Amino acid sequence: MSMPAFKTDAAPARPKLYSVEEAKQLDATTVRELFTAHVNPGQVHFLKLLGFDKIIVDSAQGMHYITRDGRKILDFFGGFCSVAFGHNHPRIVAARQKFQDENRHEICMAFMSQYASALAANLAAIAPGDLDMVFLGSTGSEAMEAALKVAEQAQGPARSKILHAANSFHGKTKGVLSVTDSTLYQSQFKLVENRVKVPFGDIEAVRLALESDPAIGIVVMETIQGGGGIVEAPVGFWRELRALCDKHGVLWVADEVQCGLGRTGQFFAFERDGVVPDVTALAKALGGSKAAMGAMIARREIYMKAYGKPKTALIHAQATFGGMGEACISAIEALNVLYEEDLMGNAQRQGDYLIEKLNGLRAKHPSLLKEIRGRGLMIGIEFNDISETMPFGLKHMVALLDDKLKGSLCGFIGALLLKDYDMLVAFTEYNRNVIRLEPPLIVTREQCDEFVAALDDLLSRGITKIVTDYLRKVAVAKG
Ligand SMILES: Cc1ncc(COP(=O)(O)O)c(C=O)c1O
């Protein structure tokens, strides 16, 4: 029996591939079609609702996105804190350019990387106490996976139960999904059962849990909840948590992926309370707003217990892209910029100013604005629920577009800020009534004034006009 001939001399057929130059030139209609066909059709529905699907960004500089049609959009979203250094910070861009011009290596798994080592040393120098051991990855989820793994490995199987907070967000990968408190994200996935949930900031609930269940060996919490709607624990909570963890031999993992890296005016948000967790995680802004970079930082003693022996070291070794050259040098330059340009001081000053101005707006528009909260440049604007106050006819019309629009002003506000004022804000996963302001740490007082004036002008239209303007200009507008 003869075998079928698989060998052929013909070159494989080349599919039609976009070139880089062609990708740069794609128009909004084509991008929408490709995104729908190959990326996420459901997401296009939400982008359309907000009018975001009509925009193609051609470049970005500092505080602004520049669109294809020449609009300059002021970025108060900041990529959920990942654009802390502004878009294309000149020093970070120059460091990357030089690195490329010198043909430096990117992937260095066979040898020790001087860039990864220097970045780790910088992070250890910045982090308080003996938070000295660093794992580099590419995302916040990866950093948080590493954080929970080092804690679990150090505690051993008898104490591997994790206590986490209601409304928490720690990422969407399969491990951390179990402590991300969202039925939406958790969907029907099989989760880790070895976990227990308490209300965020409720020290008595933590005390009760730790006293009653010795299997709990790990507490994981965001220092400021981002996805939960910019929520802080009450004053004194972190000190009491630290004391409780020490008393019960529990490891505290502080998720600083969103709130860390200077955003609150201090490098880590937990530093305000003069406490040090056992493990922490950074990501988002760490790559200088140019590279994907995440880091887990553990106390040396805990790290050594988990992975300190040659036999255990490889359980933990970095993944393929952990500590890539250019990502590391972007982070190294970013950390230097953070101090040399006093971005933490700016975050504190502009944040205080913005919160004061926004509280002024709350006093002026009490029927619309419920609360302004946050620290530094991590600010939540909570709007009143408008389920009851929106005129019935309008309620019906917006519900036809999407049920999510019914009780919340945020969608209309975000869409009109972009449409009429060229300003971008962020929404919030778990609380539809909260808009997040997380602008780059380079924001100026004038830009804060510009933002507040635009929001004031928009809110002065009142609920009915805001909703009808949204319907007319965004929901049913063509082009
Ligand atoms: C507090 C927190 N932890 C973890 C993550 C996950 O980060 P990434 O999206 O980079 O995986 C996020 C992302 O928003 C976050 O806000």
The ligand as an SDF file (V2000), in Angstrom:
LIG
                    3D

 16 16  0  0  0  0  0  0  0  0999 V2000
   -6.9450   45.9830   41.4440 C   0  0  0  0  0  0  0  0  0  0  0  0
   -6.6840   45.1890   40.1960 C   0  0  0  0  0  0  0  0  0  0  0  0
   -6.0680   44.0040   40.2870 N   0  0  0  0  0  0  0  0  0  0  0  0
   -5.7910   43.2700   39.1990 C   0  0  0  0  0  0  0  0  0  0  0  0
   -6.1570   43.7050   37.9460 C   0  0  0  0  0  0  0  0  0  0  0  0
   -5.8550   42.8600   36.7370 C   0  0  0  0  0  0  0  0  0  0  0  0
   -4.9480   43.5050   35.9050 O   0  0  0  0  0  0  0  0  0  0  0  0
   -4.8270   43.1010   34.3430 P   0  0  0  0  0  0  0  0  0  0  0  0
   -6.0420   43.6140   33.6620 O   0  0  0  0  0  0  0  0  0  0  0  0
   -3.5750   43.7750   33.8870 O   0  0  0  0  0  0  0  0  0  0  0  0
   -4.7130   41.6200   34.2930 O   0  0  0  0  0  0  0  0  0  0  0  0
   -6.8080   44.9190   37.8050 C   0  0  0  0  0  0  0  0  0  0  0  0
   -7.2410   45.3920   36.4730 C   0  0  0  0  0  0  0  0  0  0  0  0
   -8.0480   46.2510   36.3190 O   0  0  0  0  0  0  0  0  0  0  0  0
   -7.0850   45.6920   38.9600 C   0  0  0  0  0  0  0  0  0  0  0  0
   -7.7180   46.8560   38.8840 O   0  0  0  0  0  0  0  0  0  0  0  0
  1  2  1  0
  2  3  1  0
  2 15  2  0
  3  4  2  0
  4  5  1  0
  5  6  1  0
  5 12  2  0
  6  7  1  0
  7  8  1  0
  8  9  2  0
  8 10  1  0
  8 11  1  0
 12 13  1  0
 12 15  1  0
 13 14  2  0
 15 16  1  0
M  END
$$$$
